[in-house]
């Protein structure tokens, strides 16, 4: 998957910037995946250009979330995106 994921953290909040190719229904599945990771979406913005989409997402890190670093969050989000891609049959 050619996703570029950038995460910055401040206490119990994180900002995610995810750049990847546009695909149908990916955003709703991504939000569901974030919720399963115990990341509550506070703000979400989508910018598109040609075949690419930039998701700018602010999340609150909920109690019970086992991720403590920006790298752990980025890795978990990448796993969610890989699962969505496999489920949809995209390579």
Residue pairs with C-beta under 8 A, 6 or more apart in sequence:
1 20
1 78
1 81
1 82
1 85
2 20
2 21
3 18
3 19
3 20
3 78
3 81
4 17
4 18
4 19
4 20
5 16
5 17
5 18
5 74
5 77
5 78
6 16
6 17
6 18
6 74
7 14
7 15
7 16
7 17
7 70
7 71
7 73
7 74
7 77
8 14
8 15
8 70
9 15
9 61
9 69
9 70
9 73
12 60
12 61
13 42
13 58
13 59
13 60
13 61
14 39
14 58
14 59
14 61
14 70
14 73
15 56
15 57
15 58
15 59
16 55
16 56
16 57
16 58
16 59
16 73
16 74
16 77
17 54
17 55
17 56
17 57
18 30
18 54
18 55
18 57
18 77
18 81
19 52
19 53
19 54
19 55
20 52
20 53
20 81
21 51
21 52
21 53
22 48
22 51
22 52
22 53
23 84
23 85
23 88
23 90
25 88
26 53
26 81
26 84
26 88
27 46
27 55
29 84
29 87
30 55
30 80
30 81
30 84
31 41
31 44
33 77
33 80
33 81
33 83
33 84
34 40
34 41
34 57
34 59
34 77
34 80
35 41
36 80
37 65
37 67
37 73
37 76
37 77
37 80
38 61
38 62
38 63
38 64
38 65
38 66
39 59
39 60
39 61
39 62
39 65
39 73
40 59
40 60
40 62
41 57
41 58
41 59
42 58
42 59
42 60
43 56
43 57
43 58
44 55
44 56
44 57
44 58
45 55
45 56
45 57
46 53
46 54
46 55
46 56
47 53
47 54
47 56
48 54
61 67
67 73
67 76
85 91
